[in-house]
Amino acid sequence: MADRRPIKRGALAKSVGCNIETIRYYEKIALLNPPERTPSGHRLYSAGDQARLGFILRGRELGFSLEELKSLLSLVDSDRYTCGEVLSLTRDHIDSVKRKIADLKKLERTLVGVAAQCDGADVADCPIVDTLWKG
């Protein structure tokens, strides 16, 4: 995105490495503002639109939910946000990530335990299937 002239949606998608449908969706849920249009109706994304999409995509890479990103963007859009407010939202996200990690570790322990019950023999009776079937 080095060239910051307004660009069409296809060029924007290509420049940031996302799908056109992703951009449409972010517009639909109001993460991205409606872009300007050419006289023929093509959407033109300004440098600000391009930067905003980059912010959203980086946020998603860091695991922020769409609702968390809406909150962050709402703060940024207000032009009255403080670093402390952003930090508070980020700490909430960190807590959510830690809970997910704990859940994944528990899931890993469970799967390792189930897998340890199976010797991988060439028989139809499988402890993994039995565990999954019984719940």
N, C-alpha and C positions, 0 to 999 in steps of 0.2 A: 504494500500500500504506500509506496514511496511517492508516487504521483497522486496528489490529493485533489485532482479535479473531480467534478461530479462524474459518476460512472453508472452504467446500467446494472440491473440486478445480476445478470449472468457474469459480468466482469467482476462484480463485488464478490459473488460466491467463489469464483475462481481465485481471486486475489487472497481470500482468507482461508480457502480450503474447506468450505462447507457447502452443503447442498442448497440449491435455490429454495427448496421447500422449507428448509430451516429458516431462511430469511423471511419467507411468507408467514410462517408460523409466529416468529417473533414480532412481526407487524400485527398479526391478528390478535395476539395477546397483549399488545401495547408495550412490549419491551423496546421495540424500535418505533420511532415516530413515523407517521405516513410521510414518504419522501415526496419531493417535488416531482412534477411530471413535465415531459416535453410536450409540445403542441400536439404530437401524434399519440400521446398517452403513455409513453414509456416512462418508467420510474427512473429518477436520477438521484443517486445517493451522494450527498455532500461529504466533505471531509469529516464533518462532525458525525454524520450517520455511520461512516466507515469506522471512525474511532469508537463509537458506541457499540457497534457490532463486535469489534475486537475486544472491548471490555466484557461484553456478555459471553463471548466464546472463551476467554481466559477464565472468567468466573466459573463457567460450566466445567472447564478442565480441572479446576480446583474443587469441584464437587458442590458448589453452591447450587441450591435448588432455584427453580424459577421464581418462587416466592421470595427467597432471600435476595435474589438479584433485583426483583422489583423494589424491595425495601432499600437496597443500596442505591439503585438508580433514582429512587424518589428523593433520597437525601442529596445526591449529587445534583439532581435537577432543581432542587430548592435553592441552591447557591448559598445556603445558610448552614450547611452541615459542619460538624466538628470532627476532628480525627477521633475523638473519644466515642462519638456515636458509631463511626465506622468500626472502631475497635470492638465495641460492644457486640455488634452484629457478627463480627468475625469470631469473637470468642464463643458466641452461641453456636456458630458453625463448627468450630473446633470441638466443642462438647458433643455435637451430633456425630462428627467423624469418629471421636473416641468411642461412642456407644456402638457405632457400626463396626469398628475394629473389634471390640469386645464380643459382639454378636458373631462376627466371622471367626474369631478364635474358638468360640464355643462350638460353632458349626464344624470347624476343622477337627476339634477333639472328638466330636460325635462321629464324624465320618471315618476318622482314623480308627476309632474303636470298632465300628461296624466292619470296616475293611479287614481288621485284624482277625475277625471271626471267620473269614473266608480263606480257604487254602487254595482257591483257584482251580480246583479239580474239574475234570471233564464230566461232571454230573449235573443233572437238572436241579438238584436241591442246593440252593444258594442262600446262605445266611443274610446276605445283603438284600436280596429280594424279599426274604421272610421279614426282615426288619421294616422295610419300606411298606410291605403289604399290611402288616399288623399295626404300624404306626407306633 
